[in-house]
């Protein structure tokens, strides 16, 4: 009986979610006449909070005080659940665009919204498109937009943070904008990967301090990736997550080793 009860509740939640999402995405689509960022503001202020409320979950945000929300940033976020999208919209206080799978652009209503808001859609099976997406994202950042990328490239099966792809760090280095690490824990407990089953829980988000990239080049890519990943693992554990398998340390040159020795002394 308890299982049947949850099935009924979930069916009602999914139906309500579909109706609310469709209405708000259409509102967001129409709001384009007010400016290119208006649909993103609708998503952040109406759609995302509505979805999180429908899930019956508690939403907690920590950090963000060090972020200058008027300037462009590359947000890097771990990926656990389909709920990560509304979680990101609710947590980030400025309009933000995502790098996402191209197949999402073919989903009714959602696809219209993504195309209307100029999300960056990538066919992961085509390497040339991935390279083009790096250039597009870097150009958007240089023009003042905020971009969010999931550096793992896919959703985690066990909520641990997976190894990172190198592309997001090339984007940040090309654009010379700060990276803001953002971690989520609990979204997979509310809506696990591959299901529409919803169970109320607590979703926690932590926003780290921006990591500067100004003056760095592609040769610093691996070291930057290691630094960001280790910070995100630590942040994830601090909000109840398990982190993930630490990445291999990046080999430092003599100059970096000497600088670290001076700081240690």
PEKATA-V289473 format. One record per pair of residues at least 12 apart in sequence whose ideal C-beta (glycine too) atoms are under 8 Angstrom apart, sorted by the first residue. I is the first residue (numbers start at 1). J is the second residue. If there is no record, write none. Layout:
BEGIN
i/j
I/J
I/J
END
This chain:
BEGIN
i/j
6/197
6/199
9/198
10/196
10/197
10/198
13/54
13/55
13/56
13/198
14/196
14/198
16/54
17/51
17/54
20/47
20/50
20/51
20/54
21/47
21/51
21/109
21/110
22/109
24/42
24/43
24/46
24/47
24/50
25/47
25/109
25/110
25/112
25/113
26/109
27/42
27/46
28/40
28/42
28/43
28/47
28/113
28/116
28/117
29/112
29/113
29/116
32/116
36/117
36/118
37/95
39/113
39/116
39/117
40/89
40/95
40/96
40/97
40/117
41/95
43/86
43/89
43/113
44/89
44/90
44/92
44/93
44/95
44/96
47/86
47/89
48/85
48/86
48/87
48/89
48/90
49/90
51/83
51/86
52/83
52/86
52/87
52/90
52/203
55/83
55/190
55/191
55/198
55/200
56/198
56/200
57/186
57/190
57/200
57/201
57/202
57/203
58/200
58/201
58/202
58/203
59/87
59/90
59/202
59/203
59/205
60/202
60/203
60/204
60/205
61/90
61/91
61/205
61/206
61/207
62/204
62/205
62/206
62/207
62/239
63/206
63/207
63/208
63/209
64/91
64/93
64/207
66/209
66/210
67/93
67/180
67/207
67/209
67/210
68/210
69/93
69/94
70/94
71/177
71/178
72/141
72/142
72/143
72/144
72/145
72/146
72/147
72/175
72/177
73/146
73/177
73/178
73/179
73/180
73/210
74/137
74/141
74/146
74/147
74/148
74/149
74/168
74/171
74/172
74/175
74/177
74/178
74/179
74/180
75/88
75/92
75/96
75/146
75/147
75/148
75/149
75/179
75/180
75/182
76/148
76/149
76/150
76/151
76/168
76/179
76/180
76/181
76/182
76/228
76/232
77/148
77/149
77/150
77/182
77/183
77/184
78/150
78/151
78/152
78/156
78/161
78/183
78/184
78/232
78/236
79/150
79/152
79/154
79/155
79/156
80/155
80/156
80/159
80/184
80/185
80/187
80/188
80/193
81/155
81/187
81/188
81/190
81/191
81/192
81/193
82/191
82/193
83/187
83/190
83/191
83/203
84/150
84/155
84/184
84/187
85/98
87/184
87/187
87/203
87/205
88/148
88/182
91/182
91/205
91/207
92/146
92/148
92/182
94/146
95/145
95/146
96/146
96/147
96/148
97/117
97/118
97/119
97/120
97/140
97/145
97/146
97/147
97/148
98/114
98/119
98/120
98/147
98/148
98/149
99/119
99/120
99/122
99/133
99/137
99/147
99/148
99/149
99/150
100/114
100/119
100/120
100/121
100/122
101/121
101/122
101/123
101/124
102/121
102/122
102/123
102/124
102/129
104/121
105/119
105/121
118/140
120/133
120/136
120/137
120/140
120/147
124/153
130/167
133/167
134/167
134/170
134/171
134/174
135/174
137/149
137/171
137/175
138/170
138/171
138/174
138/175
139/175
141/171
141/172
141/175
141/177
142/175
142/176
142/177
147/171
148/182
149/167
149/168
149/171
151/164
151/165
151/168
151/169
151/225
151/228
151/229
152/164
152/165
153/165
155/193
156/188
156/193
157/193
159/185
159/188
159/189
159/241
159/242
160/241
160/242
160/243
160/244
160/245
161/183
161/229
161/232
161/233
161/236
161/241
161/243
161/244
162/244
163/244
163/245
163/247
164/225
164/228
164/229
164/247
166/221
166/222
166/225
169/221
169/224
169/225
169/228
170/218
170/221
172/213
172/224
173/213
173/216
173/217
173/218
173/220
173/221
173/224
175/213
176/213
176/214
176/215
176/216
177/213
178/210
178/211
178/212
178/213
179/210
179/211
179/213
179/224
179/228
180/207
180/208
180/209
180/210
180/211
181/207
181/208
181/211
181/228
181/231
181/232
181/235
182/205
182/206
182/207
182/208
183/205
183/206
183/208
183/232
183/235
183/236
183/239
183/241
184/203
184/204
184/205
185/203
185/204
185/236
185/239
185/240
185/241
186/201
186/202
186/203
186/204
186/240
187/203
189/201
190/203
204/239
204/240
205/239
206/235
206/236
206/238
206/239
208/231
208/232
208/235
211/224
211/227
211/228
211/231
222/250
223/250
223/252
225/247
225/250
226/247
226/248
226/249
226/250
229/246
229/247
230/246
230/247
233/246
END
